Amino acid sequence: ATAIPAPVRGGQIAMIGEELLLTHRDGVWIRSASESGWIPVAEDPDDLLRTGDSGWPLVLTGSERGLLANGEGEWRHLELPFPPRDLLSAAVFGGRLYLGTAGSGLLSRPLEELPVASFPDPITTASGAVPASQ
């Protein structure tokens, strides 16, 4: 086995499309198969939730909003109208993202209304975010 330089020791890895995702309590990074470096996605992430959908498998939450990742390595911004710690579950169904919360009910938003994210563009900034609607 060959050691690969990483921004942190430890953490968990997952594949998002053709990108390698590294999650750690100190941050989240992506690395493409053709790229040698890690690109920061988030600092101090709150949670990583699986949606159960192979097309849009992950929601990553940060201090103010989240990111939704699809199976092709595309990311979408998701502004959260509640504290990220209140997000309990996420699911994609019928072209919509559904968020189950502790205290804010069930929220939903069409996927096509979520703005595309490019990196580096940390999820702790608010530019280009679209709030979730009920």
N, C-alpha and C positions, 0 to 999 in steps of 0.2 A: 504494500500500500504506500502511496505517496502523500505526504502532508501538503495540504493546500492552505496558504496563508488566509486567515480570516480576521475580521475586525474584533472578534471576541473569542474567548475560550469557552467551549461548551455551546449549548443552544440546541435547537432542533432544526432540521432541514426538511423541505418539501419541494416538489416540482410544481410550478405554475406555467403551463405551456412548455416553452423551451428555456425557461428561466429557473434557476435554483434559488429558493427562498431560505434565508437563515433567520430564525427568530430567537431572541434572547431577551431577558428582562431589561437589558440596556438599549435595545433597538432591534430593528428589522432591516435586512439588506437583501438585494437581489443581485444575481450575477448571471449573465447570459452565457451560453455555451461557447460563444466565440469571443468573449471578453475576459480579460485577465483580472479585472478589479471588481470590487463589491460596490454597489451603488446604494446609499442610504435611502430607505423608504420612510422610516419613522424612528423617532427617539422615544424611549420609555413607553412602549406600547402597553395598552391596557389589556387587550384580549385578542385572540385569534379564534374566530368561529367558523365552523364548516357549515355550508348551506345545504349539503346533500345533493346539490346539482352539479353534474360533471362540467357543464358549460360555464358556470359561475360558482366555483367551489368555496371561496373564502371571503370572509369579512374581517378586516383588521381594524381595531379601534385605537384611537389615540386620545389626546387630552381634550379635543374639541369635536372631532369628527372621525369618520372612518374611511376605509377604502374597500372597494369590492373588486376582486380579481377574477378574471375569466380564465378558462383553460388554455387560452392562446397567448397568455402573458399581457393582456390588456388590463389596465386598472381604471376604475371610476371613483371619483370623489363622492363622498356621502357625508353631508353635514348632519350632525345628530342634534335634534331639538331637546335633548335630555342628557344628563351626565352619562358618559360611556359605560360607567360601572353598572348602569341600569339595563344595558343590553344583555338579554339572556339567551336569545336564539335568533337565527337568521335562516330564511328559506327563499328560494327562487321558484316561482310558479307562474305560468301564463304570461311571461314577459315582464313580471313585476318582482321587485325585491320586497319581502315581508320581514319586519323586525318585531320580535316579541320582547317586550320590556317589562321591567318591574316598576309599575306605577304610571306609565304613559300609554298603556294599552297596546294594541297591535297597529303598527304603522306600515304603510305600503307606498311604493313609488315605482312608476314605469322605468325599466332599465334604460331606455333611450333618453330619458331626461337627466340622467346622471352624467356630469361632465367627465371627459377623458382626462386622466392624470398622466403626467410625464415626470420622469425623475432625472435629477434630484428635485423634488417638490414635496417636502415633508408634509405629513398629514396634520401637523400642528399649525400650519398656516391656513388662512381662510379664503384665499383667492380662488375664485371660480367654483366655489362650493354651491350646491343646490340643496336646500333643506328638504328633509323627508316630509311627506304629507300624510294625513290620515286617510 
